[in-house]
């Protein structure tokens, strides 16, 4: 696939691909767009002497959903949205699929749900919302993440009942969402690690980046596995080679082995500094006797209370737990 642009005096056409995806059936597909700008030029217009952009312009943006088989044959090709001359329309900024293959298309203000072959519109939101994106949930349904009055929240979409479920509040730092597995309706990752969010809104740490010797700023993608492990895509700059280096890192749960245990230095903090994190990573990779375990308590702050993390740190100090369990 390639972007194509066609230009003439009265019209400009630009097309491209906004999404590459694989359907539930395993077929590859694209969400592509076509932008057309037409200009009302006078009959005596001379492009060598005049600027066409001073005249009235009309803008049309159209999105197409297309899937293909293994030979490249088109299986589905549907126009799913159009915006013309600034009118409100369904621009396709977000895309997702539920376990039944239904297609979810949306933008920051609204969404629509189609049948797998896009022959039927199953559901459309009726009011403007501040949508941040779609997220696939552990039960195979799709939810929307949106900014509520007290922070990020999740609402499950029910295309059968044509309604949204009750909101599930997410911690303040929950924004990079990943499809959930098992008891966790979704995962999300932050500077501290990968967290699992449950139906009741409680979050548990699943992976700690420092404990896994991973620099979080290099993370370019995370894939949850059915066995509870994760594959992390890490992209870093290789100074020796003078170019970016991409790596696939599999994070595997391991049983506790007391014979391999190093002495742990527990440190609590609020908002872990980048330079400090680098020094901790270097220390943990090279020291064979000690290991630093850091807990960034800012990850527990919520939209309703951004002092939760600091309160937990203080409670731990008062309880005398700073040397163990923190």
N, C-alpha and C positions, 0 to 999 in steps of 0.2 A: 504494500500500500504506500502511496506517496501523496504529499500535498500537491494540489494543482491550483494554479492561479491563472485567470483569464482576464485580460484588461482590454477595454476599448474606450473610446471617448465618452460615451454615455452610460457605460455600465462596467462595474468591477465585480468579479466573482472570485471568491477565495474559499477553498475547502480544506478540511483536515480531519484528523481522527482525535477524538477526546478520550476514548476508552478502548482498551483491548480487554476481552473477557472470555471466559469459558462457561458455557451453560451447564445446568444440572446434568444434561445428557452427555456432556463432554464435547460439545461442538464449539469451535472457536467463533468469535464474533467481534464486531466493532460497533462503536457508537460514533458516527461521523457527523460532521456539520457542513453546511454550505451557507456562506454569507454572500448576499448580493446587494450591492449599492447601485441604484439607478439615479441618474442626474438629469434634471429638466433643463436641457440646453436649448438656446434659441437657434433658429434655422441658420442664421449667419455666423454661428460660432466658429472661431478660428483658433485652434489649439496652440498655434505658434505665437499668438498675440494676447490670448485671454486665459484666465485661470478658471477651470471648470468647477472648482470647489466653492466658488462664490454663489453658485446657483442652487436652487432647492434640491434636496436629496431625499431619497426614499430607501429605507433599509429593511431587508428581510433576512432573518436567520432561521434556517430549518435544520432539524436534527433527524437522522435516519438510524434505525436499529437494524443491523444485518448479521445473520449467522450463516455459517458455511459447513459443508461436510469435509472429510479428509482430502478430497480431491480439489477443493476450492469451489465447488458448486454452491450457489446461493440457495439456502434453505428458507430463510425469512428475510424480507426486505420491507420495512414499514417506516413511513414518516410518522414520527411520534410527537413533534411539537413544532411550532412556528411562532416567531415574534416579528411583527410588521410595524414599521413606523412608530416604534416606542410603545405600542400597545402591550398590555400585560399578557404574557404568554408563558408556557411551560418550558423554559430553557432547561436543558438537561445537564445539570452540573453534578448530580449524584446518580449512581446506578447500583442496583443490587438485585439478588434473586433469593426467594425463599426455597424451602426444601421441595416444594411442589413445582418449581420452575417458573412461578409467577414473576413478572418483571416489575421492579420498582424504579421509577424515574422521578427526580425532583430537583429543586433548587432551594435557596435559603428561605423562600416564603411559602412553598406549597409542594405537594407530591401527587403522583398518580400511580395506580397499580393496574397492570395489564395481565391478561392470560399469557401462557408461555409463547404462543404464536402471535401475540399482540392483536388477535382478532376481536377481543372484547376488553373494554375498560371496566375493571372490577370495582374500583374505588378511587375517589379523588377527594383530597382535603378541601374543606369548605371555607376555611379562614386563614388569613395570613399568619405565618409563624416564623420564628427566628431559628430555622433549622440549620444545624451544623453538619449534618450528613446522615447516611444510613449506617446501621450496624447489624450484622447477622447474629442472632441470638442462639443459645445452645439448643433450644427446642426446634430449630429450623425456621422460626419466624424471623421477620425483619422489624427492627425498631428504628425510630428516628432519635437522634441526639439533638437536643436543643438547649438554648440558654434560657433558663427560668429566672424567677425573681431572686433566687438564692444560689444560683450557679447552674452547672450542667445537670441535665436530667434525661432519662431515657423513657420513651413511650412505645410500647409494642403496637404494631399496626395489625389490625384484624380485617382482612379484605372480605371475609364472609359476613361478619356483623356490620362492616363498614363503619368502624369506629377505632379510636385509639384507647389503649389500656391505661390503667392508672400509672402515674409517673413513678419512676424508680430514681431516687436521688443518687447522684454520683459524687465522690469526693471532689474537692476543688481542683485538683491537678489531673483529673481524668479527662483526657481529650483524644489521645491516640488509641482508638478502639480496635479490637481484634475479635474475630468470631469466638464465642464462648464454647466450652466443652464441659459436660458433666454438671456438677453442682454450680458452676460459675456461668451465669447467663452471658457474660462477656469477659474478655481480658482487656486491660489497657496498660500502657507502659509510660513511665515518666523517667526523670533523672535518676530515681532510686532503683527501679527494676520493673518487673512485670507483676501486676496486681490482678487478682480475680475478684469480680463483683458478683455478689449473690442477689437473689430476687428481693431480699429485704433491704438492699442498699448497703450492706456491710461489705468491706473490702479486706482481702487478705493478701499478704505478699507471697508470691509464688517463686519469683526469681529475684535475687539481689545482684545487680551488675558487678559491684565490687567483689562479692563472694565468688562470682563466676569469672573474675579477671577480665571483664569486658568494659571498654570505654563507651559509655552510653551515647556520646555525641557522634560516634561512627555508625550507629544503627540506621539502616535504611529500610528495614522490613522485618517482620516477625511472623512466623507461621506456626500455629499450634498443631501438635500431632495428636492422633487419637489415643496414643498411649500415655498422654500427659506430659510428654517432652516438648521442646520447642526447637525450631530451626531459626537462627538469627542471621540476617544478611548484614554484613559489616563492610563499610566502604571507608578506607583510610588512604592517606597519601604516603606513598613509598618514596622517601627522599633519595634513596640510593638509585632507584629506577627512574625517578623523575616523573612519576605518573600515579594515578589512583590505583589502588589494589582492592579488589572485591573478594570477600571470603564468605563461605557458608559455615556457620558454627552451630553444631548440634549440642543443645543443653540437655543433659540426661540426669534424671534423679538417681542418686546413689545412696546406698545404705551407710549409716554411720559406722566408721571403723576407728575405734579408739587407738589402734596402733599407729595410725597415720595422722592423728590429731596433733596440730600445733597449738601452743598456748595462744589463747585469744585475748586481744586487747580490744575491749568494747568502748566505742566512742559515740556519744550522742551529739547531734548538731541540728541547727535549723538552717536550711538552704546550703548545701554542700558546695564549697568553692571549687572551681575548676582546677586550679593549681594544686589544691590540697588533694583532690581526687586522683590526679596524676601521680603524686608522690605516694599515695596509699597503694595504687595499682602497682607501681614499680617495686615497692617494699614487699607486697604480698607475693609477687612473682619470683623474688630472689631470696627471701629469707626462709630458712628451713626450720627455724625454731619458733617463730612468732608469726601471727597473722592478725591484721587489723580488721575488725568488723565495725563498720560505721552504719548508724541508723539516722536517716534524715527525717526528723519528726514533722517537718513541714508537709509531708505527704498526707498526713492525717487531718489537715485543716479542711474545713468545709466552707461552702458558700454562706452558711448561716453563722459560722464561727471560725474565724481564721486564727484563733488562739489555741485551738485544740492541741496542736503539736507541742507548743511551749508548755501548756498545762501538763501534758503527759510527761515531759522531761522533768518538770519541777516535782511532780508526784513521785517519779522514780528516785529523784535525789533525796526527797524526804523519807521515802521508804527504805533507803539504803540499798537500792538495787543497781547502782551505777557500775558496780564491779562484776555483776553477773545478770544475764537476761536482758541487758540493754544493748 
